[in-house]
Amino acid sequence: MSEGTFYNWRAKFGGMTVSEAKRLKALEDENAKLWKLLAEQMLDLAAMKELVSTKG
């Protein structure tokens, strides 16, 4: 492990307990899933708008 990696890790997790770090990881995972869902919904909306505009 490089020193840079260690210091980045320490800056992020340094003062946390194990349970806090696990909770942070769970929240980050949930946030990533929500962003993915949002992106998919935005693509669907754009496709539907395109479909409506070409029909009208």
mmCIF file of the N, C-alpha and C atoms, coordinates in Angstrom:
data_MODEL
# 
_entry.id   MODEL 
# 
loop_
_atom_site.group_PDB 
_atom_site.id 
_atom_site.type_symbol 
_atom_site.label_atom_id 
_atom_site.label_alt_id 
_atom_site.label_comp_id 
_atom_site.label_asym_id 
_atom_site.label_entity_id 
_atom_site.label_seq_id 
_atom_site.pdbx_PDB_ins_code 
_atom_site.Cartn_x 
_atom_site.Cartn_y 
_atom_site.Cartn_z 
_atom_site.occupancy 
_atom_site.B_iso_or_equiv 
_atom_site.pdbx_formal_charge 
_atom_site.auth_seq_id 
_atom_site.auth_comp_id 
_atom_site.auth_asym_id 
_atom_site.auth_atom_id 
_atom_site.pdbx_PDB_model_num 
ATOM 1   N N  . MET A 1 1  ? 0.853   -1.169 0.000   1.00 0.00 ? 1  MET A N  1 
ATOM 2   C CA . MET A 1 1  ? 0.000   0.000  0.000   1.00 0.00 ? 1  MET A CA 1 
ATOM 3   C C  . MET A 1 1  ? 0.901   1.234  0.000   1.00 0.00 ? 1  MET A C  1 
ATOM 4   N N  . SER A 1 2  ? 0.579   2.179  -0.859  1.00 0.00 ? 2  SER A N  1 
ATOM 5   C CA . SER A 1 2  ? 1.388   3.393  -0.930  1.00 0.00 ? 2  SER A CA 1 
ATOM 6   C C  . SER A 1 2  ? 1.041   4.339  0.223   1.00 0.00 ? 2  SER A C  1 
ATOM 7   N N  . GLU A 1 3  ? 1.941   5.255  0.476   1.00 0.00 ? 3  GLU A N  1 
ATOM 8   C CA . GLU A 1 3  ? 1.691   6.233  1.538   1.00 0.00 ? 3  GLU A CA 1 
ATOM 9   C C  . GLU A 1 3  ? 0.477   7.092  1.212   1.00 0.00 ? 3  GLU A C  1 
ATOM 10  N N  . GLY A 1 4  ? 0.328   7.462  -0.050  1.00 0.00 ? 4  GLY A N  1 
ATOM 11  C CA . GLY A 1 4  ? -0.812  8.278  -0.457  1.00 0.00 ? 4  GLY A CA 1 
ATOM 12  C C  . GLY A 1 4  ? -2.131  7.575  -0.185  1.00 0.00 ? 4  GLY A C  1 
ATOM 13  N N  . THR A 1 5  ? -2.176  6.277  -0.509  1.00 0.00 ? 5  THR A N  1 
ATOM 14  C CA . THR A 1 5  ? -3.380  5.489  -0.254  1.00 0.00 ? 5  THR A CA 1 
ATOM 15  C C  . THR A 1 5  ? -3.675  5.440  1.235   1.00 0.00 ? 5  THR A C  1 
ATOM 16  N N  . PHE A 1 6  ? -2.643  5.217  2.023   1.00 0.00 ? 6  PHE A N  1 
ATOM 17  C CA . PHE A 1 6  ? -2.818  5.157  3.470   1.00 0.00 ? 6  PHE A CA 1 
ATOM 18  C C  . PHE A 1 6  ? -3.357  6.467  4.022   1.00 0.00 ? 6  PHE A C  1 
ATOM 19  N N  . TYR A 1 7  ? -2.788  7.585  3.603   1.00 0.00 ? 7  TYR A N  1 
ATOM 20  C CA . TYR A 1 7  ? -3.226  8.870  4.129   1.00 0.00 ? 7  TYR A CA 1 
ATOM 21  C C  . TYR A 1 7  ? -4.638  9.221  3.666   1.00 0.00 ? 7  TYR A C  1 
ATOM 22  N N  . ASN A 1 8  ? -4.986  8.846  2.439   1.00 0.00 ? 8  ASN A N  1 
ATOM 23  C CA . ASN A 1 8  ? -6.362  9.058  1.980   1.00 0.00 ? 8  ASN A CA 1 
ATOM 24  C C  . ASN A 1 8  ? -7.335  8.228  2.809   1.00 0.00 ? 8  ASN A C  1 
ATOM 25  N N  . TRP A 1 9  ? -6.969  6.980  3.059   1.00 0.00 ? 9  TRP A N  1 
ATOM 26  C CA . TRP A 1 9  ? -7.816  6.102  3.870   1.00 0.00 ? 9  TRP A CA 1 
ATOM 27  C C  . TRP A 1 9  ? -7.956  6.665  5.277   1.00 0.00 ? 9  TRP A C  1 
ATOM 28  N N  . ARG A 1 10 ? -6.834  7.085  5.846   1.00 0.00 ? 10 ARG A N  1 
ATOM 29  C CA . ARG A 1 10 ? -6.847  7.618  7.208   1.00 0.00 ? 10 ARG A CA 1 
ATOM 30  C C  . ARG A 1 10 ? -7.673  8.899  7.307   1.00 0.00 ? 10 ARG A C  1 
ATOM 31  N N  . ALA A 1 11 ? -7.609  9.745  6.282   1.00 0.00 ? 11 ALA A N  1 
ATOM 32  C CA . ALA A 1 11 ? -8.393  10.978 6.284   1.00 0.00 ? 11 ALA A CA 1 
ATOM 33  C C  . ALA A 1 11 ? -9.887  10.667 6.243   1.00 0.00 ? 11 ALA A C  1 
ATOM 34  N N  . LYS A 1 12 ? -10.257 9.604  5.537   1.00 0.00 ? 12 LYS A N  1 
ATOM 35  C CA . LYS A 1 12 ? -11.671 9.268  5.405   1.00 0.00 ? 12 LYS A CA 1 
ATOM 36  C C  . LYS A 1 12 ? -12.197 8.501  6.609   1.00 0.00 ? 12 LYS A C  1 
ATOM 37  N N  . PHE A 1 13 ? -11.422 7.539  7.102   1.00 0.00 ? 13 PHE A N  1 
ATOM 38  C CA . PHE A 1 13 ? -11.894 6.630  8.144   1.00 0.00 ? 13 PHE A CA 1 
ATOM 39  C C  . PHE A 1 13 ? -11.192 6.782  9.488   1.00 0.00 ? 13 PHE A C  1 
ATOM 40  N N  . GLY A 1 14 ? -10.264 7.718  9.616   1.00 0.00 ? 14 GLY A N  1 
ATOM 41  C CA . GLY A 1 14 ? -9.412  7.820  10.788  1.00 0.00 ? 14 GLY A CA 1 
ATOM 42  C C  . GLY A 1 14 ? -10.117 7.842  12.133  1.00 0.00 ? 14 GLY A C  1 
ATOM 43  N N  . GLY A 1 15 ? -11.137 8.652  12.298  1.00 0.00 ? 15 GLY A N  1 
ATOM 44  C CA . GLY A 1 15 ? -11.782 8.781  13.596  1.00 0.00 ? 15 GLY A CA 1 
ATOM 45  C C  . GLY A 1 15 ? -13.021 7.924  13.768  1.00 0.00 ? 15 GLY A C  1 
ATOM 46  N N  . MET A 1 16 ? -13.265 7.005  12.854  1.00 0.00 ? 16 MET A N  1 
ATOM 47  C CA . MET A 1 16 ? -14.490 6.206  12.900  1.00 0.00 ? 16 MET A CA 1 
ATOM 48  C C  . MET A 1 16 ? -14.293 4.877  13.613  1.00 0.00 ? 16 MET A C  1 
ATOM 49  N N  . THR A 1 17 ? -15.385 4.417  14.175  1.00 0.00 ? 17 THR A N  1 
ATOM 50  C CA . THR A 1 17 ? -15.395 3.054  14.691  1.00 0.00 ? 17 THR A CA 1 
ATOM 51  C C  . THR A 1 17 ? -15.718 2.122  13.529  1.00 0.00 ? 17 THR A C  1 
ATOM 52  N N  . VAL A 1 18 ? -15.588 0.835  13.757  1.00 0.00 ? 18 VAL A N  1 
ATOM 53  C CA . VAL A 1 18 ? -15.874 -0.141 12.711  1.00 0.00 ? 18 VAL A CA 1 
ATOM 54  C C  . VAL A 1 18 ? -17.328 -0.056 12.275  1.00 0.00 ? 18 VAL A C  1 
ATOM 55  N N  . SER A 1 19 ? -18.233 0.080  13.223  1.00 0.00 ? 19 SER A N  1 
ATOM 56  C CA . SER A 1 19 ? -19.654 0.152  12.868  1.00 0.00 ? 19 SER A CA 1 
ATOM 57  C C  . SER A 1 19 ? -19.963 1.412  12.061  1.00 0.00 ? 19 SER A C  1 
ATOM 58  N N  . GLU A 1 20 ? -19.314 2.515  12.381  1.00 0.00 ? 20 GLU A N  1 
ATOM 59  C CA . GLU A 1 20 ? -19.517 3.742  11.610  1.00 0.00 ? 20 GLU A CA 1 
ATOM 60  C C  . GLU A 1 20 ? -18.993 3.590  10.179  1.00 0.00 ? 20 GLU A C  1 
ATOM 61  N N  . ALA A 1 21 ? -17.852 2.934  10.033  1.00 0.00 ? 21 ALA A N  1 
ATOM 62  C CA . ALA A 1 21 ? -17.287 2.703  8.703   1.00 0.00 ? 21 ALA A CA 1 
ATOM 63  C C  . ALA A 1 21 ? -18.197 1.791  7.880   1.00 0.00 ? 21 ALA A C  1 
ATOM 64  N N  . LYS A 1 22 ? -18.754 0.768  8.519   1.00 0.00 ? 22 LYS A N  1 
ATOM 65  C CA . LYS A 1 22 ? -19.687 -0.130 7.817   1.00 0.00 ? 22 LYS A CA 1 
ATOM 66  C C  . LYS A 1 22 ? -20.934 0.629  7.391   1.00 0.00 ? 22 LYS A C  1 
ATOM 67  N N  . ARG A 1 23 ? -21.434 1.493  8.260   1.00 0.00 ? 23 ARG A N  1 
ATOM 68  C CA . ARG A 1 23 ? -22.620 2.282  7.944   1.00 0.00 ? 23 ARG A CA 1 
ATOM 69  C C  . ARG A 1 23 ? -22.333 3.235  6.779   1.00 0.00 ? 23 ARG A C  1 
ATOM 70  N N  . LEU A 1 24 ? -21.162 3.856  6.788   1.00 0.00 ? 24 LEU A N  1 
ATOM 71  C CA . LEU A 1 24 ? -20.766 4.736  5.698   1.00 0.00 ? 24 LEU A CA 1 
ATOM 72  C C  . LEU A 1 24 ? -20.717 3.970  4.383   1.00 0.00 ? 24 LEU A C  1 
ATOM 73  N N  . LYS A 1 25 ? -20.140 2.796  4.400   1.00 0.00 ? 25 LYS A N  1 
ATOM 74  C CA . LYS A 1 25 ? -20.058 1.965  3.194   1.00 0.00 ? 25 LYS A CA 1 
ATOM 75  C C  . LYS A 1 25 ? -21.458 1.613  2.700   1.00 0.00 ? 25 LYS A C  1 
ATOM 76  N N  . ALA A 1 26 ? -22.360 1.251  3.605   1.00 0.00 ? 26 ALA A N  1 
ATOM 77  C CA . ALA A 1 26 ? -23.727 0.919  3.218   1.00 0.00 ? 26 ALA A CA 1 
ATOM 78  C C  . ALA A 1 26 ? -24.428 2.129  2.602   1.00 0.00 ? 26 ALA A C  1 
ATOM 79  N N  . LEU A 1 27 ? -24.227 3.295  3.174   1.00 0.00 ? 27 LEU A N  1 
ATOM 80  C CA . LEU A 1 27 ? -24.839 4.510  2.639   1.00 0.00 ? 27 LEU A CA 1 
ATOM 81  C C  . LEU A 1 27 ? -24.265 4.865  1.266   1.00 0.00 ? 27 LEU A C  1 
ATOM 82  N N  . GLU A 1 28 ? -22.964 4.669  1.096   1.00 0.00 ? 28 GLU A N  1 
ATOM 83  C CA . GLU A 1 28 ? -22.351 4.941  -0.202  1.00 0.00 ? 28 GLU A CA 1 
ATOM 84  C C  . GLU A 1 28 ? -22.887 3.983  -1.260  1.00 0.00 ? 28 GLU A C  1 
ATOM 85  N N  . ASP A 1 29 ? -23.068 2.722  -0.895  1.00 0.00 ? 29 ASP A N  1 
ATOM 86  C CA . ASP A 1 29 ? -23.634 1.738  -1.831  1.00 0.00 ? 29 ASP A CA 1 
ATOM 87  C C  . ASP A 1 29 ? -25.063 2.106  -2.211  1.00 0.00 ? 29 ASP A C  1 
ATOM 88  N N  . GLU A 1 30 ? -25.861 2.489  -1.224  1.00 0.00 ? 30 GLU A N  1 
ATOM 89  C CA . GLU A 1 30 ? -27.239 2.875  -1.489  1.00 0.00 ? 30 GLU A CA 1 
ATOM 90  C C  . GLU A 1 30 ? -27.294 4.120  -2.372  1.00 0.00 ? 30 GLU A C  1 
ATOM 91  N N  . ASN A 1 31 ? -26.421 5.069  -2.100  1.00 0.00 ? 31 ASN A N  1 
ATOM 92  C CA . ASN A 1 31 ? -26.364 6.288  -2.893  1.00 0.00 ? 31 ASN A CA 1 
ATOM 93  C C  . ASN A 1 31 ? -26.019 5.972  -4.350  1.00 0.00 ? 31 ASN A C  1 
ATOM 94  N N  . ALA A 1 32 ? -25.088 5.067  -4.573  1.00 0.00 ? 32 ALA A N  1 
ATOM 95  C CA . ALA A 1 32 ? -24.720 4.681  -5.935  1.00 0.00 ? 32 ALA A CA 1 
ATOM 96  C C  . ALA A 1 32 ? -25.902 4.039  -6.661  1.00 0.00 ? 32 ALA A C  1 
ATOM 97  N N  . LYS A 1 33 ? -26.646 3.189  -5.964  1.00 0.00 ? 33 LYS A N  1 
ATOM 98  C CA . LYS A 1 33 ? -27.825 2.563  -6.574  1.00 0.00 ? 33 LYS A CA 1 
ATOM 99  C C  . LYS A 1 33 ? -28.872 3.607  -6.936  1.00 0.00 ? 33 LYS A C  1 
ATOM 100 N N  . LEU A 1 34 ? -29.086 4.568  -6.048  1.00 0.00 ? 34 LEU A N  1 
ATOM 101 C CA . LEU A 1 34 ? -30.073 5.608  -6.308  1.00 0.00 ? 34 LEU A CA 1 
ATOM 102 C C  . LEU A 1 34 ? -29.664 6.482  -7.500  1.00 0.00 ? 34 LEU A C  1 
ATOM 103 N N  . TRP A 1 35 ? -28.375 6.809  -7.605  1.00 0.00 ? 35 TRP A N  1 
ATOM 104 C CA . TRP A 1 35 ? -27.902 7.591  -8.750  1.00 0.00 ? 35 TRP A CA 1 
ATOM 105 C C  . TRP A 1 35 ? -28.103 6.818  -10.047 1.00 0.00 ? 35 TRP A C  1 
ATOM 106 N N  . LYS A 1 36 ? -27.879 5.508  -10.001 1.00 0.00 ? 36 LYS A N  1 
ATOM 107 C CA . LYS A 1 36 ? -28.068 4.680  -11.186 1.00 0.00 ? 36 LYS A CA 1 
ATOM 108 C C  . LYS A 1 36 ? -29.547 4.669  -11.590 1.00 0.00 ? 36 LYS A C  1 
ATOM 109 N N  . LEU A 1 37 ? -30.438 4.522  -10.613 1.00 0.00 ? 37 LEU A N  1 
ATOM 110 C CA . LEU A 1 37 ? -31.868 4.556  -10.904 1.00 0.00 ? 37 LEU A CA 1 
ATOM 111 C C  . LEU A 1 37 ? -32.288 5.904  -11.490 1.00 0.00 ? 37 LEU A C  1 
ATOM 112 N N  . LEU A 1 38 ? -31.764 6.975  -10.934 1.00 0.00 ? 38 LEU A N  1 
ATOM 113 C CA . LEU A 1 38 ? -32.075 8.310  -11.441 1.00 0.00 ? 38 LEU A CA 1 
ATOM 114 C C  . LEU A 1 38 ? -31.625 8.453  -12.893 1.00 0.00 ? 38 LEU A C  1 
ATOM 115 N N  . ALA A 1 39 ? -30.423 7.990  -13.193 1.00 0.00 ? 39 ALA A N  1 
ATOM 116 C CA . ALA A 1 39 ? -29.913 8.085  -14.561 1.00 0.00 ? 39 ALA A CA 1 
ATOM 117 C C  . ALA A 1 39 ? -30.787 7.287  -15.520 1.00 0.00 ? 39 ALA A C  1 
ATOM 118 N N  . GLU A 1 40 ? -31.205 6.101  -15.108 1.00 0.00 ? 40 GLU A N  1 
ATOM 119 C CA . GLU A 1 40 ? -32.070 5.284  -15.959 1.00 0.00 ? 40 GLU A CA 1 
ATOM 120 C C  . GLU A 1 40 ? -33.409 5.967  -16.197 1.00 0.00 ? 40 GLU A C  1 
ATOM 121 N N  . GLN A 1 41 ? -33.975 6.558  -15.169 1.00 0.00 ? 41 GLN A N  1 
ATOM 122 C CA . GLN A 1 41 ? -35.251 7.254  -15.307 1.00 0.00 ? 41 GLN A CA 1 
ATOM 123 C C  . GLN A 1 41 ? -35.125 8.469  -16.228 1.00 0.00 ? 41 GLN A C  1 
ATOM 124 N N  . MET A 1 42 ? -34.022 9.173  -16.119 1.00 0.00 ? 42 MET A N  1 
ATOM 125 C CA . MET A 1 42 ? -33.804 10.324 -16.984 1.00 0.00 ? 42 MET A CA 1 
ATOM 126 C C  . MET A 1 42 ? -33.665 9.893  -18.445 1.00 0.00 ? 42 MET A C  1 
ATOM 127 N N  . LEU A 1 43 ? -33.002 8.776  -18.689 1.00 0.00 ? 43 LEU A N  1 
ATOM 128 C CA . LEU A 1 43 ? -32.893 8.252  -20.056 1.00 0.00 ? 43 LEU A CA 1 
ATOM 129 C C  . LEU A 1 43 ? -34.257 7.845  -20.592 1.00 0.00 ? 43 LEU A C  1 
ATOM 130 N N  . ASP A 1 44 ? -35.049 7.179  -19.751 1.00 0.00 ? 44 ASP A N  1 
ATOM 131 C CA . ASP A 1 44 ? -36.396 6.781  -20.166 1.00 0.00 ? 44 ASP A CA 1 
ATOM 132 C C  . ASP A 1 44 ? -37.237 8.008  -20.508 1.00 0.00 ? 44 ASP A C  1 
ATOM 133 N N  . LEU A 1 45 ? -37.151 9.035  -19.675 1.00 0.00 ? 45 LEU A N  1 
ATOM 134 C CA . LEU A 1 45 ? -37.913 10.258 -19.905 1.00 0.00 ? 45 LEU A CA 1 
ATOM 135 C C  . LEU A 1 45 ? -37.483 10.929 -21.207 1.00 0.00 ? 45 LEU A C  1 
ATOM 136 N N  . ALA A 1 46 ? -36.196 10.993 -21.450 1.00 0.00 ? 46 ALA A N  1 
ATOM 137 C CA . ALA A 1 46 ? -35.698 11.602 -22.683 1.00 0.00 ? 46 ALA A CA 1 
ATOM 138 C C  . ALA A 1 46 ? -36.167 10.815 -23.899 1.00 0.00 ? 46 ALA A C  1 
ATOM 139 N N  . ALA A 1 47 ? -36.166 9.490  -23.801 1.00 0.00 ? 47 ALA A N  1 
ATOM 140 C CA . ALA A 1 47 ? -36.624 8.656  -24.916 1.00 0.00 ? 47 ALA A CA 1 
ATOM 141 C C  . ALA A 1 47 ? -38.114 8.875  -25.171 1.00 0.00 ? 47 ALA A C  1 
ATOM 142 N N  . MET A 1 48 ? -38.896 8.974  -24.118 1.00 0.00 ? 48 MET A N  1 
ATOM 143 C CA . MET A 1 48 ? -40.331 9.200  -24.287 1.00 0.00 ? 48 MET A CA 1 
ATOM 144 C C  . MET A 1 48 ? -40.609 10.580 -24.875 1.00 0.00 ? 48 MET A C  1 
ATOM 145 N N  . LYS A 1 49 ? -39.864 11.594 -24.447 1.00 0.00 ? 49 LYS A N  1 
ATOM 146 C CA . LYS A 1 49 ? -40.028 12.938 -25.009 1.00 0.00 ? 49 LYS A CA 1 
ATOM 147 C C  . LYS A 1 49 ? -39.684 12.923 -26.488 1.00 0.00 ? 49 LYS A C  1 
ATOM 148 N N  . GLU A 1 50 ? -38.641 12.214 -26.854 1.00 0.00 ? 50 GLU A N  1 
ATOM 149 C CA . GLU A 1 50 ? -38.247 12.102 -28.258 1.00 0.00 ? 50 GLU A CA 1 
ATOM 150 C C  . GLU A 1 50 ? -39.342 11.412 -29.063 1.00 0.00 ? 50 GLU A C  1 
ATOM 151 N N  . LEU A 1 51 ? -39.904 10.375 -28.524 1.00 0.00 ? 51 LEU A N  1 
ATOM 152 C CA . LEU A 1 51 ? -40.971 9.636  -29.196 1.00 0.00 ? 51 LEU A CA 1 
ATOM 153 C C  . LEU A 1 51 ? -42.196 10.519 -29.400 1.00 0.00 ? 51 LEU A C  1 
ATOM 154 N N  . VAL A 1 52 ? -42.565 11.263 -28.375 1.00 0.00 ? 52 VAL A N  1 
ATOM 155 C CA . VAL A 1 52 ? -43.725 12.150 -28.467 1.00 0.00 ? 52 VAL A CA 1 
ATOM 156 C C  . VAL A 1 52 ? -43.469 13.259 -29.493 1.00 0.00 ? 52 VAL A C  1 
ATOM 157 N N  . SER A 1 53 ? -42.273 13.804 -29.496 1.00 0.00 ? 53 SER A N  1 
ATOM 158 C CA . SER A 1 53 ? -41.983 14.912 -30.417 1.00 0.00 ? 53 SER A CA 1 
ATOM 159 C C  . SER A 1 53 ? -41.953 14.454 -31.870 1.00 0.00 ? 53 SER A C  1 
ATOM 160 N N  . THR A 1 54 ? -41.570 13.212 -32.123 1.00 0.00 ? 54 THR A N  1 
ATOM 161 C CA . THR A 1 54 ? -41.546 12.724 -33.502 1.00 0.00 ? 54 THR A CA 1 
ATOM 162 C C  . THR A 1 54 ? -42.938 12.344 -33.985 1.00 0.00 ? 54 THR A C  1 
ATOM 163 N N  . LYS A 1 55 ? -43.836 11.983 -33.078 1.00 0.00 ? 55 LYS A N  1 
ATOM 164 C CA . LYS A 1 55 ? -45.207 11.634 -33.466 1.00 0.00 ? 55 LYS A CA 1 
ATOM 165 C C  . LYS A 1 55 ? -46.047 12.875 -33.729 1.00 0.00 ? 55 LYS A C  1 
ATOM 166 N N  . GLY A 1 56 ? -45.724 13.979 -33.056 1.00 0.00 ? 56 GLY A N  1 
ATOM 167 C CA . GLY A 1 56 ? -46.546 15.172 -33.146 1.00 0.00 ? 56 GLY A CA 1 
ATOM 168 C C  . GLY A 1 56 ? -46.068 16.080 -34.179 1.00 0.00 ? 56 GLY A C  1 
# 
